[in-house]
Amino acid sequence: MTLRFNDLHPLLNGAGQKLYGGEAISQLEHALQAAHFAQLAGGDAAAITAALLHDIGHIICEQQEHDVALGIDDQHEFVAVTVLKDLFDQRVLFAIARHVDAKRYLCATEADYLTALSPASQMSLQLQGGVMNHEQAMRFAASSYAKDAIFLRRCDDQAKVVGLVTAPLNYFLQIAKTICISKELA
């Protein structure tokens, strides 16, 4: 399955209304907040787009509120890359594909990172491979996508605020459209 750019709005605005995997906000609110924090942190269009769409795989997989508690890892990061691969370049796709690895890396390299994660994110960490060992962390840090993935991860971590007002979906989709690589799919 490949998405067209025009599929993003109805998908996020429709199925994105479901709760975000054990958090107190919806998938759409999480996406908007991640994009909001990426923009506040000075992210460019690629970083904002990756933040907006990083969890679209959960929506495609129809993640349910209690899936993580039931031990279900939908591998949403890879699903997202698969459905977005014809729309965005490697920088957006790599950040999305590796944002889970960035969480595992930060847990291994920052003393307080793991305890600062939300309970749902701590639970999903175990399903996603757990904290990286030293060798895995060194490989991740040396990769070309590490910086973008870590930036996305930090935006993702912040994007769980009940009632936070952000710019609307159309605003962030207009930013994403500026870097869409496929004009026939736009």
C-alpha positions in Angstrom: 0.0 0.0 0.0 1.3 3.4 -0.9 -0.4 6.6 0.1 -1.1 9.6 -2.1 -0.4 13.0 -0.5 -4.2 13.8 -0.6 -4.8 10.6 1.5 -2.9 12.1 4.5 -5.6 14.6 5.6 -8.5 12.2 5.7 -6.4 9.4 7.2 -5.1 11.6 10.0 -8.4 13.5 10.5 -10.5 10.3 10.5 -8.8 7.3 12.0 -6.4 9.6 13.8 -9.1 10.5 16.2 -8.5 7.2 18.1 -6.5 7.3 21.3 -2.8 7.1 20.9 -1.7 3.7 22.3 -2.2 4.1 26.1 -1.8 7.9 26.1 -4.5 10.4 27.0 -4.5 12.1 23.6 -5.5 11.0 20.1 -3.2 9.9 17.3 -3.9 13.2 15.5 -3.2 15.3 18.6 0.1 13.4 19.0 1.0 14.0 15.3 0.2 17.7 15.5 2.1 18.1 18.8 5.2 16.4 17.4 5.2 18.7 14.4 4.6 21.7 16.7 7.5 20.8 18.9 9.7 20.1 15.8 8.9 23.6 14.5 9.5 25.2 17.9 12.9 23.6 18.1 13.9 25.1 14.7 13.3 22.0 12.6 13.2 22.4 8.8 10.4 21.1 6.6 11.8 17.6 6.6 12.0 17.4 10.4 8.5 18.9 10.8 7.1 16.4 8.2 8.8 13.4 9.8 7.4 14.5 13.2 3.9 14.9 11.8 3.9 11.5 10.1 6.2 9.4 12.3 3.4 7.3 13.8 1.1 7.0 10.8 1.9 3.4 10.8 -0.1 3.0 14.0 -3.1 4.4 12.1 -2.5 2.1 9.1 -2.2 -0.9 11.4 -5.3 0.2 13.3 -3.5 0.2 16.6 -5.9 -0.2 19.5 -5.6 1.6 22.8 -4.5 -1.6 24.7 -2.3 -3.2 22.0 1.0 -2.4 23.8 -0.4 -3.8 27.1 -1.3 -7.0 25.2 2.3 -7.3 23.9 1.5 -6.3 20.3 4.2 -4.4 18.5 2.8 -3.3 15.1 6.3 -2.2 13.9 4.7 1.1 12.9 7.9 2.8 12.0 8.4 0.3 9.1 4.8 0.4 8.0 5.0 4.2 7.9 8.1 4.1 5.7 6.4 1.6 3.3 3.3 3.8 2.8 5.3 7.1 2.6 8.2 6.0 0.4 6.9 7.4 -2.8 6.1 10.8 -1.2 9.2 11.8 0.7 12.9 11.6 0.5 15.3 9.5 2.5 15.9 12.1 5.2 12.2 12.0 6.2 11.9 8.3 5.8 15.1 7.5 7.8 14.1 9.7 10.7 10.7 7.9 10.8 12.3 4.4 10.4 14.8 5.0 13.2 12.8 7.0 15.8 12.2 3.8 17.8 15.9 3.0 17.7 16.5 6.6 18.9 14.4 5.8 22.0 16.4 2.7 22.6 19.7 4.6 22.1 18.7 7.5 24.4 17.8 5.0 27.1 21.2 3.5 26.8 23.1 6.8 26.8 21.2 9.3 29.0 20.9 8.4 32.7 17.4 9.8 33.2 15.9 9.2 29.8 14.2 5.9 30.6 12.5 7.1 33.7 11.3 10.3 32.0 9.4 8.2 29.4 5.6 7.9 29.8 4.5 4.6 31.1 3.1 3.6 27.7 6.4 4.4 26.1 8.3 2.4 28.7 6.1 -0.5 28.1 6.5 -0.3 24.3 10.3 -0.1 24.7 10.3 -3.7 25.8 8.4 -4.8 22.7 10.8 -2.8 20.5 14.0 -4.5 21.6 14.7 -2.8 24.9 17.6 -0.6 25.8 20.5 -0.8 23.3 23.6 -2.5 24.4 26.9 -0.6 24.0 27.7 -2.0 20.6 24.2 -1.2 19.2 24.4 2.3 20.6 27.8 2.9 19.0 26.5 1.7 15.6 23.4 3.8 15.9 25.4 6.9 16.9 27.7 6.5 13.9 24.9 6.2 11.4 24.0 9.0 9.0 20.4 9.1 10.3 21.0 9.3 14.0 20.8 13.1 14.4 17.5 13.3 12.6 16.0 10.3 14.4 17.0 11.7 17.8 15.5 15.1 17.0 12.3 13.3 16.0 12.4 11.2 19.1 12.6 14.2 21.4 9.7 15.8 19.6 7.8 12.6 19.9 8.5 12.4 23.7 7.1 15.9 24.3 4.0 15.3 22.2 1.7 13.9 24.8 0.2 17.0 26.4 -3.6 16.9 27.0 -5.2 20.1 25.7 -2.2 21.6 24.0 -3.2 24.0 21.2 -1.3 23.6 18.0 -1.6 24.8 14.4 -4.2 22.8 12.5 -3.5 19.8 10.4 -3.7 21.7 7.1 -0.9 24.1 8.3 1.5 21.2 8.8 0.4 19.4 5.6 1.2 22.5 3.6 4.8 22.3 5.0 4.9 18.7 4.1 3.7 19.4 0.6 6.6 21.6 -0.1 9.0 18.6 0.2 6.7 16.0 -1.4 8.9 14.3 -4.1 6.1 12.9 -6.2 4.0 15.5 -8.0 1.7 12.9 -9.5 1.0 11.6 -6.0 0.5 15.1 -4.6 
